[in-house]
Amino acid sequence: MGGTFLSKEITRYAKEKRELLLGSAAVGKENWAQDMDGQLGKVIGAKELEAKLDVLGRAGDKFDLAVLFLQLCLVVGAVALDLQEDRLKLAFLGGMVFLGTVGMIYSAQALIKAASAA
């Protein structure tokens, strides 16, 4: 009798471990063993979260680049406002527009990546 109980517990723990690692959706309804707030099938697996965090990390890197280019855009624009020579002022304003455009492109890419992870 004790051996049967132990084998059932071992099987249950193995199912719980697998479900926590892969998630409820990946193991199938017949293998749900872990409940969340009294409901089965709600577990998000560690591997699922790891993949999501990887995508969000890459999106965060893109946001960092976007912020860098947008800040450079502001600096170049501020310098352009202070310049007196028209040709130089236009060159700096062109640089400002270019850096702002690059920053906006990186922002859009990061936003798309972050939205795909959700």
Rosetta blueprint (number, residue, H / E / L):
1 M L
2 G H
3 G H
4 T H
5 F H
6 L H
7 S H
8 K H
9 E H
10 I H
11 T H
12 R H
13 Y H
14 A H
15 K H
16 E H
17 K H
18 R H
19 E H
20 L H
21 L H
22 L H
23 G L
24 S H
25 A H
26 A H
27 V H
28 G L
29 K H
30 E H
31 N H
32 W L
33 A L
34 Q L
35 D E
36 M E
37 D L
38 G L
39 Q E
40 L E
41 G L
42 K L
43 V L
44 I L
45 G L
46 A H
47 K H
48 E H
49 L H
50 E H
51 A H
52 K H
53 L H
54 D H
55 V H
56 L H
57 G H
58 R H
59 A H
60 G H
61 D H
62 K H
63 F H
64 D H
65 L H
66 A H
67 V H
68 L H
69 F H
70 L H
71 Q H
72 L H
73 C H
74 L H
75 V H
76 V H
77 G H
78 A H
79 V H
80 A H
81 L H
82 D H
83 L L
84 Q L
85 E L
86 D H
87 R H
88 L H
89 K H
90 L H
91 A H
92 F H
93 L H
94 G H
95 G H
96 M H
97 V H
98 F H
99 L H
100 G H
101 T H
102 V H
103 G H
104 M H
105 I H
106 Y H
107 S H
108 A H
109 Q H
110 A H
111 L H
112 I H
113 K H
114 A H
115 A H
116 S H
117 A H
118 A L
